[in-house]
Amino acid sequence: MTLELCVVSSTEMTPAQHDAVVALCSEVFKLDYAFYMNLDLVRVHVLGYVGERLVAHALWLERRLRIGDGPWRRAAYVEGVAVHADCRGRGIGSAVLRRLQAEVGGYDLAALSPSDAGWYERLGWERWRGPLRIVKDGVAQATPDDEVVVYRTPRTGGLDLDAALTGEWRPFELW
Ligand SMILES: CC(C)(COP(=O)(O)OP(=O)(O)OC[C@H]1O[C@@H](n2cnc3c(N)ncnc32)[C@H](O)[C@@H]1OP(=O)(O)O)[C@@H](O)C(=O)NCCC(=O)NCCS
C-alpha cells in the first residue's frame, strides 16, 4: 500500500477532491462536512491517497492567536485530521501530519484542538497549559472546557505555554 500525499488550496481544489474530502470527513466525524467546506474560508488541504482513493486528510487555515499580552501572531490552525476507519494504525495519519508540519514553517506557530492530545504529542506538538480565551467585540471570554496543542515552527521563538492563549471568535467551533 503506497500513500501519496498532495497539498492543495481550497481555491484550487477540483470538484472531485472537494467531494472526496466531504465524503471522508462526513463519515469520520459523523456530521455533514459540506457545511464547513462551503464556508467562505481559504484553507489548505493535505490529501492522502492510496491509488485513486482518498483515505486521509488534514487542513490548515490562517488564524490570529495572541500569547499573553504579546502581539497577535499568524497561526496555521489545523482541523479535519481524519483517516478512514479501515486504514488506521498504519502510520497514515502521522504521515499526513508530518507533511502538514513541514508545510507551515512560514507561520509563527501551528495550533489545533485535539480529541486525543497524546497522539499529537508523539509528533512534536505540545499541550497548552495556560488559560484559553476567545475574544469577541473586544471582550475576552474564558473557554475552560477546550484543549489546544501547539507546534513550533522556525519562526515561533520562545513560547510560554502557561500564558493565556487568545483566539478571535468565529461562527463555528471556537477552537
Ligand atoms: C487520529 C487519527 C487521524 C490517527 O490516524 P492513524 O493513521 O490511525 O494514526 P497513525 O497510524 O499514524 O498513528 C498510530 C500510532 O499512534 C499511537 N497512538 C495512538 N494514540 C496515542 C496516544 N493517545 N498517545 C500516544 N500514542 C498514541 C499508536 O500506538 C500508534 O503508534 P505505533 O505506530 O508506534 O504503533 C485517526 O485515528 C482518525 O481519523 N480518528 C478519527 C478522527 C479524529 O479523532 N481526528 C482527530 C481530531 S483532533
The ligand as an SDF file (V2000), in Angstrom:
LIG
                    3D

 48 50  0  0  0  0  0  0  0  0999 V2000
   -6.4600   10.1790   14.9210 C   0  0  0  0  0  0  0  0  0  0  0  0
   -6.2470    9.5160   13.5490 C   0  0  0  0  0  0  0  0  0  0  0  0
   -6.1570   10.6050   12.4880 C   0  0  0  0  0  0  0  0  0  0  0  0
   -4.9330    8.7310   13.6010 C   0  0  0  0  0  0  0  0  0  0  0  0
   -4.6580    8.2040   12.3040 O   0  0  0  0  0  0  0  0  0  0  0  0
   -3.8340    6.8390   12.1290 P   0  0  0  0  0  0  0  0  0  0  0  0
   -3.4530    6.7230   10.6970 O   0  0  0  0  0  0  0  0  0  0  0  0
   -4.5800    5.7020   12.7360 O   0  0  0  0  0  0  0  0  0  0  0  0
   -2.5620    7.1550   13.0360 O   0  0  0  0  0  0  0  0  0  0  0  0
   -1.1080    6.5010   12.9250 P   0  0  0  0  0  0  0  0  0  0  0  0
   -1.2250    5.1110   12.4230 O   0  0  0  0  0  0  0  0  0  0  0  0
   -0.2140    7.4220   12.2060 O   0  0  0  0  0  0  0  0  0  0  0  0
   -0.6770    6.5320   14.4580 O   0  0  0  0  0  0  0  0  0  0  0  0
   -0.8650    5.4100   15.2660 C   0  0  0  0  0  0  0  0  0  0  0  0
    0.1940    5.4610   16.3590 C   0  0  0  0  0  0  0  0  0  0  0  0
   -0.2190    6.3900   17.3460 O   0  0  0  0  0  0  0  0  0  0  0  0
   -0.1160    5.7530   18.6070 C   0  0  0  0  0  0  0  0  0  0  0  0
   -1.0820    6.3690   19.4690 N   0  0  0  0  0  0  0  0  0  0  0  0
   -2.4220    6.3870   19.3300 C   0  0  0  0  0  0  0  0  0  0  0  0
   -2.9820    7.1090   20.3240 N   0  0  0  0  0  0  0  0  0  0  0  0
   -1.9800    7.5430   21.0980 C   0  0  0  0  0  0  0  0  0  0  0  0
   -1.9030    8.3320   22.2940 C   0  0  0  0  0  0  0  0  0  0  0  0
   -3.0100    8.8180   22.8710 N   0  0  0  0  0  0  0  0  0  0  0  0
   -0.7000    8.5880   22.8120 N   0  0  0  0  0  0  0  0  0  0  0  0
    0.4120    8.1250   22.2310 C   0  0  0  0  0  0  0  0  0  0  0  0
    0.4080    7.3790   21.0990 N   0  0  0  0  0  0  0  0  0  0  0  0
   -0.7780    7.0910   20.5470 C   0  0  0  0  0  0  0  0  0  0  0  0
   -0.3600    4.2980   18.3260 C   0  0  0  0  0  0  0  0  0  0  0  0
    0.1640    3.5000   19.3350 O   0  0  0  0  0  0  0  0  0  0  0  0
    0.4000    4.1220   17.0280 C   0  0  0  0  0  0  0  0  0  0  0  0
    1.7910    4.0430   17.2970 O   0  0  0  0  0  0  0  0  0  0  0  0
    2.7440    2.9840   16.5450 P   0  0  0  0  0  0  0  0  0  0  0  0
    2.6720    3.3610   15.0790 O   0  0  0  0  0  0  0  0  0  0  0  0
    4.0960    3.2280   17.1320 O   0  0  0  0  0  0  0  0  0  0  0  0
    2.1420    1.6780   16.8410 O   0  0  0  0  0  0  0  0  0  0  0  0
   -7.3810    8.5160   13.2020 C   0  0  0  0  0  0  0  0  0  0  0  0
   -7.4740    7.5980   14.2640 O   0  0  0  0  0  0  0  0  0  0  0  0
   -8.7340    9.1570   13.0000 C   0  0  0  0  0  0  0  0  0  0  0  0
   -9.0660    9.5650   11.8990 O   0  0  0  0  0  0  0  0  0  0  0  0
   -9.5480    9.2230   14.0710 N   0  0  0  0  0  0  0  0  0  0  0  0
  -10.8910    9.7760   13.9920 C   0  0  0  0  0  0  0  0  0  0  0  0
  -10.8840   11.2710   13.7610 C   0  0  0  0  0  0  0  0  0  0  0  0
  -10.1180   12.0110   14.8070 C   0  0  0  0  0  0  0  0  0  0  0  0
  -10.2160   11.7670   16.0160 O   0  0  0  0  0  0  0  0  0  0  0  0
   -9.3080   13.0050   14.3530 N   0  0  0  0  0  0  0  0  0  0  0  0
   -8.5080   13.8430   15.2050 C   0  0  0  0  0  0  0  0  0  0  0  0
   -9.3190   15.0340   15.5580 C   0  0  0  0  0  0  0  0  0  0  0  0
   -8.3670   16.1550   16.5570 S   0  0  0  0  0  0  0  0  0  0  0  0
  1  2  1  0
  2  3  1  0
  2  4  1  0
  2 36  1  0
  4  5  1  0
  5  6  1  0
  6  7  2  0
  6  8  1  0
  6  9  1  0
  9 10  1  0
 10 11  2  0
 10 12  1  0
 10 13  1  0
 13 14  1  0
 14 15  1  0
 15 16  1  0
 15 30  1  0
 16 17  1  0
 17 18  1  0
 17 28  1  0
 18 19  1  0
 18 27  1  0
 19 20  2  0
 20 21  1  0
 21 22  1  0
 21 27  2  0
 22 23  1  0
 22 24  2  0
 24 25  1  0
 25 26  2  0
 26 27  1  0
 28 29  1  0
 28 30  1  0
 30 31  1  0
 31 32  1  0
 32 33  2  0
 32 34  1  0
 32 35  1  0
 36 37  1  0
 36 38  1  0
 38 39  2  0
 38 40  1  0
 40 41  1  0
 41 42  1  0
 42 43  1  0
 43 44  2  0
 43 45  1  0
 45 46  1  0
 46 47  1  0
 47 48  1  0
M  END
$$$$
